[in-house]
Amino acid sequence: MTLRPLSAENAASIRILEKLGFRRTAVRAGAFLRAGQAMDIWAYEKVLA
């Protein structure tokens, strides 16, 4: 299994992971602050067979 956390605003990286077969498995709402705004982290995983 491979895990990849990403900022929810990183649309380009999210598209790449989804094209590679990763799926979103968790959301950490408000995981960090950027410029005073709470940002989410999305966790993606892919099971390697």
N, C-alpha and C positions, 0 to 999 in steps of 0.2 A: 504494500500500500504506500502511496506517495501522497503527502499532504502539502498544500500550498495556501498560505494565508495571503489575502490581497485587500487593499483598500477598495471599498465599494465604488469609489469614483474612478477607478482605473479601468475604464471600459475596454481599451485595446488589449490589455493583458487578460481580462475576463474572456473576451472573444477567442483569444488564442487557446486558453486552457479548455474552453468548451469544445473547440474544434479538435483538440487532442484527446477528447473523451473524458475529461475531468467533469465531476458534477459537484454542485454546491451542497455542502453538508451542514453548515452551521453559519449563523450570523451573530457577531458580537457587536451589538448596538452600542454606540458611543464609546468605543474601545480607546480612542485617543482624541486629543484636541489639536486642531490645525487652525491657526489664526482665530482662536477663540470659539471655533465651531466644532461640535462633537461629530466625529467621523466613525463610520462602521467598518468592521473587518469581516470579510466573507472568507470562509474556509472551503477549499476545494479538495477533493480527493479522487484518486484513481487507483483501483485495485489492479495490481500487476499479476497476471496469471502465468 
